[in-house]
Amino acid sequence: MTKTKITAHTYVCELPDAIQSQILQECKETFESLAFPVDIETELDNVKGCKMCDLEDTIDVLKYYTK
């Protein structure tokens, strides 16, 4: 099994399914807690095309980065 290197420039869609699921779940919880309404499914689709650094204001991405 090869280990996936995750950096700020890694796209979410390139990550293994288990890590993608964790990130999407965290983002969903953040979107649900916002004071203003957002289309959660649309936002989650957008997250899949983002680089990890694009999500820094949404979730704690540093814990996913590999050293």
Residue pairs with C-beta under 8 A, 6 or more apart in sequence:
3 66
4 10
4 14
4 15
4 16
4 19
4 66
5 66
6 15
6 19
6 52
6 64
6 65
6 66
7 52
7 65
7 66
8 51
8 52
8 53
8 61
8 65
9 51
9 52
9 53
10 51
10 52
11 49
11 50
11 51
11 52
12 20
12 23
12 24
12 47
12 48
12 49
12 50
12 51
12 52
12 55
13 20
13 48
13 49
15 23
19 64
20 48
22 64
23 47
23 55
23 59
23 61
23 64
24 44
24 47
24 48
26 58
26 59
26 60
27 43
27 44
27 47
27 55
27 58
27 59
28 40
28 44
30 58
30 59
31 38
31 40
31 43
31 44
32 40
47 55
47 58
52 61
52 64
52 65
53 61
55 61
